[in-house]
């Protein structure tokens, strides 16, 4: 396969060297596909975020946008296909079979690989979730094509190639990768990297039902029970409207209480930068950044966080970023909307008191007395 990175050589040089005539059997591959992740009857929101990105790519290429839905027989699976039209799909591919009731790599890989070989998309997008990452790698391997993982931007180049951008070298560089001579061009995108498109009520257009033809006894893996990840469920960082986070500038794990107190008062989620997880101050489900959660809140308050590129990748989609740091040259001030040069240990309690006085009238009455 031919995945070419712009960062490895002067812009465009790698593509010129690697670009060959697309093999004849790949020239019939058209349209943009988005895998709609459906697990236990629920569609993961990243699927609709990808529909918005896919719609943009399809319009530029002047092709159709298709949703791909895999799941058990029943209304939940069909409803997911119908809902895709409300997020911009022109058509939907539906594989509905009870062997797809629970995610298993073997059955889902067979279903998606068969669909690609039968209907030939030029671009296939999946969410960079636990399920999506597992499935994408297997499908790309089966198809002998390239896969760009954890993308932060998607575009179409002048020659209609997918330009998939992702952080590399520990997040210190952004690398644009092309799959030039193979199809489909595959990419995974993390939740909350792309904006959620507006839902517009639409009637279903064209749904193509594809039979799987796989028997339960053909699948080696069996699901014995389902145990939800309670730690993951306790954190809703990715979809919170307000997030307060702390970094090493807090000085000690005891001082993280100032972050929690402000978050609780604002009805916000709280998070942290990677060093705090590495030190054991918080669990990994609270980590924000390239190797943690990507967030797009209306308000993000970062206290004592330096703002390295790994953290920036995870927060730059926020509507308003308020950064608090004692170092006026901290990298976070380069992309924060509001920069406060102050000691977070002193400022956070003051902010909490000010918000409490503003938000809770009874608190003002007690202060006046």
VOTOR-332541 format. One record per residue (C-alpha): x, y, z; residue number from 0. Coordinates in steps of 0.001 Angstrom, whole numbers. Layout:
% residues N
{px = X, py = Y, pz = Z, num = NUM}
...
//
This chain:
% residues 369
{px = 0, py = 0, pz = 0, num = 0}
{px = 1119, py = 3594, pz = -481, num = 1}
{px = 649, py = 5891, pz = 2479, num = 2}
{px = 2704, py = 9047, pz = 1933, num = 3}
{px = 3433, py = 11682, pz = 4578, num = 4}
{px = 4053, py = 15309, pz = 3761, num = 5}
{px = 6251, py = 15763, pz = 6822, num = 6}
{px = 8789, py = 13245, pz = 5578, num = 7}
{px = 9913, py = 15474, pz = 2692, num = 8}
{px = 9098, py = 18828, pz = 1055, num = 9}
{px = 5383, py = 19412, pz = 523, num = 10}
{px = 4118, py = 17495, pz = -2457, num = 11}
{px = 7472, py = 15816, pz = -3214, num = 12}
{px = 6523, py = 12497, pz = -1663, num = 13}
{px = 3230, py = 12410, pz = -3486, num = 14}
{px = 4891, py = 13180, pz = -6817, num = 15}
{px = 7407, py = 10382, pz = -6264, num = 16}
{px = 4858, py = 7837, pz = -5088, num = 17}
{px = 1942, py = 8727, pz = -7351, num = 18}
{px = 1288, py = 6177, pz = -10025, num = 19}
{px = -1612, py = 5623, pz = -12319, num = 20}
{px = -4465, py = 4246, pz = -10224, num = 21}
{px = -4859, py = 579, pz = -11176, num = 22}
{px = -7751, py = -1, pz = -13531, num = 23}
{px = -9736, py = -2133, pz = -11071, num = 24}
{px = -9778, py = 734, pz = -8557, num = 25}
{px = -11125, py = 3344, pz = -10997, num = 26}
{px = -14694, py = 2166, pz = -10437, num = 27}
{px = -14507, py = 2975, pz = -6692, num = 28}
{px = -16768, py = 5967, pz = -5985, num = 29}
{px = -18632, py = 7664, pz = -3152, num = 30}
{px = -17896, py = 8407, pz = 503, num = 31}
{px = -18960, py = 5976, pz = 3204, num = 32}
{px = -19381, py = 6544, pz = 6943, num = 33}
{px = -19585, py = 3579, pz = 9290, num = 34}
{px = -22431, py = 4195, pz = 11745, num = 35}
{px = -21325, py = 2667, pz = 15034, num = 36}
{px = -24269, py = 968, pz = 16672, num = 37}
{px = -23693, py = -871, pz = 19925, num = 38}
{px = -26374, py = -2216, pz = 22248, num = 39}
{px = -29045, py = -260, pz = 20388, num = 40}
{px = -27291, py = 3128, pz = 20639, num = 41}
{px = -25555, py = 5066, pz = 17861, num = 42}
{px = -22248, py = 6577, pz = 18952, num = 43}
{px = -22377, py = 10379, pz = 18377, num = 44}
{px = -19081, py = 10278, pz = 16474, num = 45}
{px = -21029, py = 8643, pz = 13635, num = 46}
{px = -23098, py = 11778, pz = 13081, num = 47}
{px = -20010, py = 13974, pz = 13427, num = 48}
{px = -18428, py = 11939, pz = 10636, num = 49}
{px = -21569, py = 12288, pz = 8526, num = 50}
{px = -21002, py = 16050, pz = 8590, num = 51}
{px = -17369, py = 15656, pz = 7526, num = 52}
{px = -18332, py = 13049, pz = 4943, num = 53}
{px = -20973, py = 15338, pz = 3473, num = 54}
{px = -18304, py = 17994, pz = 2849, num = 55}
{px = -15976, py = 15497, pz = 1170, num = 56}
{px = -18768, py = 14008, pz = -956, num = 57}
{px = -19879, py = 17437, pz = -2143, num = 58}
{px = -16338, py = 18354, pz = -3188, num = 59}
{px = -15952, py = 15078, pz = -5055, num = 60}
{px = -19490, py = 15345, pz = -6488, num = 61}
{px = -20369, py = 11845, pz = -5302, num = 62}
{px = -22901, py = 10323, pz = -2906, num = 63}
{px = -22554, py = 10076, pz = 852, num = 64}
{px = -23561, py = 6669, pz = 2200, num = 65}
{px = -24104, py = 5415, pz = 5738, num = 66}
{px = -23116, py = 1850, pz = 6610, num = 67}
{px = -25105, py = 216, pz = 9409, num = 68}
{px = -24323, py = -3213, pz = 10832, num = 69}
{px = -26396, py = -4740, pz = 13603, num = 70}
{px = -28916, py = -7351, pz = 14712, num = 71}
{px = -32305, py = -7816, pz = 13149, num = 72}
{px = -34846, py = -5412, pz = 14570, num = 73}
{px = -36005, py = -1827, pz = 14749, num = 74}
{px = -32899, py = -353, pz = 16419, num = 75}
{px = -30712, py = -1258, pz = 13465, num = 76}
{px = -33198, py = -28, pz = 10875, num = 77}
{px = -33787, py = 3189, pz = 12848, num = 78}
{px = -30068, py = 3912, pz = 12765, num = 79}
{px = -30130, py = 3643, pz = 8980, num = 80}
{px = -33182, py = 5906, pz = 8765, num = 81}
{px = -31596, py = 8461, pz = 11116, num = 82}
{px = -28528, py = 8685, pz = 8878, num = 83}
{px = -30605, py = 10470, pz = 6234, num = 84}
{px = -31296, py = 13231, pz = 8763, num = 85}
{px = -27546, py = 13839, pz = 8949, num = 86}
{px = -26981, py = 14097, pz = 5214, num = 87}
{px = -26821, py = 10570, pz = 3802, num = 88}
{px = -27889, py = 10041, pz = 203, num = 89}
{px = -28235, py = 6297, pz = 707, num = 90}
{px = -27591, py = 3654, pz = 3344, num = 91}
{px = -26184, py = 147, pz = 3302, num = 92}
{px = -27773, py = -2122, pz = 5894, num = 93}
{px = -26545, py = -5510, pz = 7086, num = 94}
{px = -29029, py = -6803, pz = 9624, num = 95}
{px = -28243, py = -10199, pz = 11130, num = 96}
{px = -28455, py = -11569, pz = 14659, num = 97}
{px = -24816, py = -12695, pz = 14565, num = 98}
{px = -24105, py = -8937, pz = 14691, num = 99}
{px = -25996, py = -8485, pz = 17979, num = 100}
{px = -22719, py = -7934, pz = 19846, num = 101}
{px = -19549, py = -6548, pz = 18350, num = 102}
{px = -17104, py = -9259, pz = 17422, num = 103}
{px = -14184, py = -8554, pz = 15156, num = 104}
{px = -14677, py = -11595, pz = 12957, num = 105}
{px = -18324, py = -11042, pz = 12077, num = 106}
{px = -18114, py = -7258, pz = 11680, num = 107}
{px = -14923, py = -7454, pz = 9614, num = 108}
{px = -16533, py = -9973, pz = 7253, num = 109}
{px = -19652, py = -7826, pz = 6881, num = 110}
{px = -17829, py = -4564, pz = 6180, num = 111}
{px = -15228, py = -6177, pz = 3912, num = 112}
{px = -17979, py = -7813, pz = 1855, num = 113}
{px = -19792, py = -4500, pz = 1495, num = 114}
{px = -16649, py = -2713, pz = 299, num = 115}
{px = -15845, py = -5428, pz = -2235, num = 116}
{px = -19435, py = -5441, pz = -3502, num = 117}
{px = -20144, py = -1696, pz = -3737, num = 118}
{px = -16644, py = -133, pz = -3970, num = 119}
{px = -16416, py = 3171, pz = -2025, num = 120}
{px = -13448, py = 5446, pz = -2612, num = 121}
{px = -13420, py = 6763, pz = 988, num = 122}
{px = -14402, py = 4917, pz = 4169, num = 123}
{px = -14533, py = 6786, pz = 7502, num = 124}
{px = -14901, py = 5280, pz = 10976, num = 125}
{px = -14865, py = 6727, pz = 14463, num = 126}
{px = -11633, py = 6264, pz = 16415, num = 127}
{px = -13481, py = 4564, pz = 19253, num = 128}
{px = -12493, py = 1264, pz = 20822, num = 129}
{px = -14821, py = -528, pz = 18401, num = 130}
{px = -13932, py = 1608, pz = 15394, num = 131}
{px = -10175, py = 1264, pz = 15828, num = 132}
{px = -10419, py = -2503, pz = 16145, num = 133}
{px = -12679, py = -2838, pz = 13117, num = 134}
{px = -10824, py = -369, pz = 10878, num = 135}
{px = -7477, py = -2094, pz = 11275, num = 136}
{px = -8912, py = -5502, pz = 10436, num = 137}
{px = -10847, py = -4276, pz = 7413, num = 138}
{px = -7867, py = -2325, pz = 6036, num = 139}
{px = -5699, py = -5430, pz = 6421, num = 140}
{px = -8246, py = -7605, pz = 4612, num = 141}
{px = -8498, py = -5068, pz = 1792, num = 142}
{px = -4713, py = -4442, pz = 1637, num = 143}
{px = -5302, py = -693, pz = 1704, num = 144}
{px = -3971, py = 2213, pz = 3751, num = 145}
{px = -5507, py = 3453, pz = 6987, num = 146}
{px = -4803, py = 6797, pz = 8645, num = 147}
{px = -5698, py = 6649, pz = 12336, num = 148}
{px = -6833, py = 9345, pz = 14787, num = 149}
{px = -7209, py = 12110, pz = 12198, num = 150}
{px = -7826, py = 15708, pz = 13229, num = 151}
{px = -8657, py = 17046, pz = 9735, num = 152}
{px = -9928, py = 15649, pz = 6440, num = 153}
{px = -9773, py = 17290, pz = 3027, num = 154}
{px = -9699, py = 16517, pz = -684, num = 155}
{px = -6569, py = 17392, pz = -2662, num = 156}
{px = -6415, py = 18870, pz = -6135, num = 157}
{px = -6366, py = 15413, pz = -7721, num = 158}
{px = -9325, py = 14274, pz = -5574, num = 159}
{px = -7179, py = 12240, pz = -3171, num = 160}
{px = -8169, py = 12133, pz = 496, num = 161}
{px = -5808, py = 14270, pz = 2577, num = 162}
{px = -5961, py = 12902, pz = 6128, num = 163}
{px = -4133, py = 14914, pz = 8776, num = 164}
{px = -3085, py = 13562, pz = 12168, num = 165}
{px = -557, py = 14432, pz = 14904, num = 166}
{px = 2767, py = 12576, pz = 14749, num = 167}
{px = 6085, py = 12419, pz = 16619, num = 168}
{px = 4295, py = 12565, pz = 19955, num = 169}
{px = 2054, py = 15372, pz = 18764, num = 170}
{px = 4901, py = 17743, pz = 17877, num = 171}
{px = 3993, py = 17754, pz = 14172, num = 172}
{px = 852, py = 17458, pz = 12075, num = 173}
{px = 1263, py = 14993, pz = 9235, num = 174}
{px = -941, py = 14834, pz = 6110, num = 175}
{px = -1169, py = 11304, pz = 4753, num = 176}
{px = -2401, py = 10044, pz = 1387, num = 177}
{px = -3371, py = 6574, pz = 190, num = 178}
{px = -2585, py = 7169, pz = -3453, num = 179}
{px = -2728, py = 3874, pz = -5296, num = 180}
{px = -5236, py = 1791, pz = -3355, num = 181}
{px = -8926, py = 1983, pz = -2564, num = 182}
{px = -10789, py = 2600, pz = -418, num = 183}
{px = -8931, py = 5406, pz = 1306, num = 184}
{px = -9605, py = 4746, pz = 5000, num = 185}
{px = -9388, py = 7004, pz = 8045, num = 186}
{px = -10553, py = 7016, pz = 11652, num = 187}
{px = -11465, py = 10242, pz = 13446, num = 188}
{px = -11704, py = 10705, pz = 17193, num = 189}
{px = -14987, py = 11753, pz = 18792, num = 190}
{px = -15498, py = 15523, pz = 19105, num = 191}
{px = -12781, py = 16419, pz = 16599, num = 192}
{px = -15424, py = 17242, pz = 13981, num = 193}
{px = -18388, py = 19504, pz = 14763, num = 194}
{px = -21799, py = 17898, pz = 15123, num = 195}
{px = -23920, py = 18762, pz = 12044, num = 196}
{px = -27442, py = 20025, pz = 12457, num = 197}
{px = -30064, py = 17316, pz = 12322, num = 198}
{px = -32626, py = 17993, pz = 9577, num = 199}
{px = -35701, py = 15773, pz = 9374, num = 200}
{px = -35670, py = 13941, pz = 6045, num = 201}
{px = -37437, py = 10964, pz = 4558, num = 202}
{px = -35361, py = 7880, pz = 3857, num = 203}
{px = -34067, py = 7784, pz = 310, num = 204}
{px = -32467, py = 4525, pz = -767, num = 205}
{px = -31563, py = 1694, pz = 1637, num = 206}
{px = -29591, py = -1240, pz = 211, num = 207}
{px = -30026, py = -4376, pz = 2316, num = 208}
{px = -27066, py = -6744, pz = 2011, num = 209}
{px = -27268, py = -10350, pz = 3302, num = 210}
{px = -24412, py = -11545, pz = 5497, num = 211}
{px = -24756, py = -15289, pz = 5182, num = 212}
{px = -22706, py = -16032, pz = 8301, num = 213}
{px = -23757, py = -18683, pz = 10811, num = 214}
{px = -23136, py = -18434, pz = 14557, num = 215}
{px = -21149, py = -21671, pz = 14501, num = 216}
{px = -18775, py = -20058, pz = 11977, num = 217}
{px = -17659, py = -17483, pz = 14563, num = 218}
{px = -14968, py = -18539, pz = 17019, num = 219}
{px = -15518, py = -15744, pz = 19555, num = 220}
{px = -18548, py = -15945, pz = 21854, num = 221}
{px = -19964, py = -13172, pz = 24055, num = 222}
{px = -20693, py = -14649, pz = 27477, num = 223}
{px = -21744, py = -11456, pz = 29282, num = 224}
{px = -21489, py = -7679, pz = 29135, num = 225}
{px = -19911, py = -5641, pz = 31929, num = 226}
{px = -20142, py = -1853, pz = 31392, num = 227}
{px = -17062, py = 249, pz = 32054, num = 228}
{px = -18222, py = 2173, pz = 35097, num = 229}
{px = -15207, py = 4484, pz = 35144, num = 230}
{px = -15867, py = 5525, pz = 31536, num = 231}
{px = -19543, py = 6097, pz = 32278, num = 232}
{px = -18702, py = 8358, pz = 35218, num = 233}
{px = -16892, py = 10790, pz = 32935, num = 234}
{px = -18730, py = 12693, pz = 30211, num = 235}
{px = -15845, py = 14938, pz = 29216, num = 236}
{px = -16251, py = 14587, pz = 25469, num = 237}
{px = -19807, py = 15956, pz = 25439, num = 238}
{px = -19774, py = 18384, pz = 28389, num = 239}
{px = -20708, py = 22026, pz = 27762, num = 240}
{px = -18308, py = 23271, pz = 30445, num = 241}
{px = -15004, py = 21662, pz = 31448, num = 242}
{px = -12534, py = 22699, pz = 34160, num = 243}
{px = -9103, py = 21038, pz = 34047, num = 244}
{px = -5883, py = 21180, pz = 36017, num = 245}
{px = -2237, py = 20511, pz = 35327, num = 246}
{px = 1107, py = 20304, pz = 37096, num = 247}
{px = 849, py = 23998, pz = 37965, num = 248}
{px = -1468, py = 22965, pz = 40813, num = 249}
{px = 1578, py = 21679, pz = 42636, num = 250}
{px = 72, py = 18731, pz = 44502, num = 251}
{px = -2833, py = 16259, pz = 44217, num = 252}
{px = -4453, py = 17896, pz = 47255, num = 253}
{px = -4757, py = 21169, pz = 45348, num = 254}
{px = -6801, py = 19480, pz = 42621, num = 255}
{px = -9792, py = 19950, pz = 44922, num = 256}
{px = -9932, py = 23553, pz = 43681, num = 257}
{px = -10667, py = 22252, pz = 40170, num = 258}
{px = -13349, py = 19873, pz = 41438, num = 259}
{px = -15027, py = 22560, pz = 43547, num = 260}
{px = -15268, py = 25011, pz = 40648, num = 261}
{px = -16514, py = 22291, pz = 38289, num = 262}
{px = -19175, py = 21178, pz = 40788, num = 263}
{px = -20438, py = 24733, pz = 41237, num = 264}
{px = -20688, py = 25283, pz = 37464, num = 265}
{px = -22274, py = 21880, pz = 36812, num = 266}
{px = -19205, py = 21100, pz = 34726, num = 267}
{px = -17015, py = 18083, pz = 34097, num = 268}
{px = -13437, py = 18117, pz = 35373, num = 269}
{px = -10329, py = 16792, pz = 33657, num = 270}
{px = -6563, py = 17012, pz = 33614, num = 271}
{px = -3474, py = 16991, pz = 31431, num = 272}
{px = -1463, py = 13817, pz = 30790, num = 273}
{px = 1239, py = 14353, pz = 33469, num = 274}
{px = -1385, py = 14174, pz = 36223, num = 275}
{px = -2531, py = 10754, pz = 35031, num = 276}
{px = 1074, py = 9613, pz = 34784, num = 277}
{px = 1624, py = 10713, pz = 38392, num = 278}
{px = -1500, py = 8893, pz = 39524, num = 279}
{px = -3436, py = 11995, pz = 40592, num = 280}
{px = -6410, py = 11078, pz = 38376, num = 281}
{px = -7570, py = 8130, pz = 36317, num = 282}
{px = -7128, py = 7986, pz = 32550, num = 283}
{px = -10827, py = 8621, pz = 31826, num = 284}
{px = -10212, py = 12216, pz = 33005, num = 285}
{px = -7280, py = 12866, pz = 30685, num = 286}
{px = -7725, py = 15510, pz = 27989, num = 287}
{px = -5527, py = 15650, pz = 24901, num = 288}
{px = -4159, py = 13603, pz = 22039, num = 289}
{px = -3871, py = 10408, pz = 24106, num = 290}
{px = -6973, py = 11198, pz = 26176, num = 291}
{px = -10373, py = 12747, pz = 25433, num = 292}
{px = -11044, py = 15321, pz = 22731, num = 293}
{px = -13511, py = 17956, pz = 23930, num = 294}
{px = -15574, py = 20714, pz = 22304, num = 295}
{px = -17215, py = 22529, pz = 25250, num = 296}
{px = -18714, py = 25994, pz = 25181, num = 297}
{px = -16299, py = 26941, pz = 27981, num = 298}
{px = -12960, py = 25370, pz = 28885, num = 299}
{px = -11017, py = 26571, pz = 31935, num = 300}
{px = -7430, py = 25276, pz = 32038, num = 301}
{px = -5618, py = 25860, pz = 35327, num = 302}
{px = -1893, py = 25279, pz = 35578, num = 303}
{px = -1666, py = 23522, pz = 32197, num = 304}
{px = 1287, py = 24468, pz = 29965, num = 305}
{px = -542, py = 23624, pz = 26731, num = 306}
{px = 1815, py = 21364, pz = 24791, num = 307}
{px = 664, py = 20325, pz = 21317, num = 308}
{px = -680, py = 17024, pz = 22686, num = 309}
{px = -3091, py = 18970, pz = 24894, num = 310}
{px = -3924, py = 21540, pz = 22243, num = 311}
{px = -5120, py = 18830, pz = 19847, num = 312}
{px = -7723, py = 17777, pz = 22397, num = 313}
{px = -9157, py = 21213, pz = 23265, num = 314}
{px = -8827, py = 23600, pz = 20354, num = 315}
{px = -12418, py = 22939, pz = 19270, num = 316}
{px = -13742, py = 24659, pz = 22421, num = 317}
{px = -15797, py = 27830, pz = 21861, num = 318}
{px = -14022, py = 29723, pz = 24674, num = 319}
{px = -10713, py = 28724, pz = 26278, num = 320}
{px = -9718, py = 30463, pz = 29507, num = 321}
{px = -6126, py = 29665, pz = 30537, num = 322}
{px = -4570, py = 30330, pz = 33937, num = 323}
{px = -790, py = 30026, pz = 34268, num = 324}
{px = 2024, py = 31774, pz = 36120, num = 325}
{px = 4237, py = 31585, pz = 33008, num = 326}
{px = 3269, py = 34362, pz = 30587, num = 327}
{px = 5138, py = 32447, pz = 27842, num = 328}
{px = 3217, py = 29206, pz = 28358, num = 329}
{px = 2240, py = 27612, pz = 25002, num = 330}
{px = -1419, py = 27510, pz = 26059, num = 331}
{px = -1580, py = 31301, pz = 25784, num = 332}
{px = -922, py = 30958, pz = 22042, num = 333}
{px = -4370, py = 29456, pz = 21466, num = 334}
{px = -6400, py = 30469, pz = 24528, num = 335}
{px = -9096, py = 33098, pz = 23972, num = 336}
{px = -8546, py = 34590, pz = 27421, num = 337}
{px = -5145, py = 34403, pz = 29157, num = 338}
{px = -4794, py = 35017, pz = 32894, num = 339}
{px = -1249, py = 35238, pz = 34281, num = 340}
{px = -1846, py = 34123, pz = 37843, num = 341}
{px = -1280, py = 31304, pz = 40320, num = 342}
{px = -4126, py = 28832, pz = 39784, num = 343}
{px = -4008, py = 27827, pz = 43455, num = 344}
{px = -5001, py = 31370, pz = 44414, num = 345}
{px = -7248, py = 32189, pz = 41471, num = 346}
{px = -9450, py = 29068, pz = 41439, num = 347}
{px = -10826, py = 29573, pz = 44986, num = 348}
{px = -11455, py = 33243, pz = 44156, num = 349}
{px = -13303, py = 32276, pz = 40965, num = 350}
{px = -15360, py = 29728, pz = 42859, num = 351}
{px = -16349, py = 32321, pz = 45471, num = 352}
{px = -17234, py = 34866, pz = 42782, num = 353}
{px = -19352, py = 32383, pz = 40838, num = 354}
{px = -21045, py = 31210, pz = 44017, num = 355}
{px = -22006, py = 34778, pz = 44899, num = 356}
{px = -23353, py = 35338, pz = 41388, num = 357}
{px = -25117, py = 31999, pz = 40937, num = 358}
{px = -26538, py = 31468, pz = 44414, num = 359}
{px = -28588, py = 34390, pz = 45787, num = 360}
{px = -28687, py = 32836, pz = 49254, num = 361}
{px = -24891, py = 32954, pz = 49314, num = 362}
{px = -24969, py = 36717, pz = 48717, num = 363}
{px = -27428, py = 37096, pz = 51578, num = 364}
{px = -25133, py = 35214, pz = 53953, num = 365}
{px = -22146, py = 37276, pz = 52848, num = 366}
{px = -24088, py = 40521, pz = 53423, num = 367}
{px = -25038, py = 39450, pz = 56955, num = 368}
//
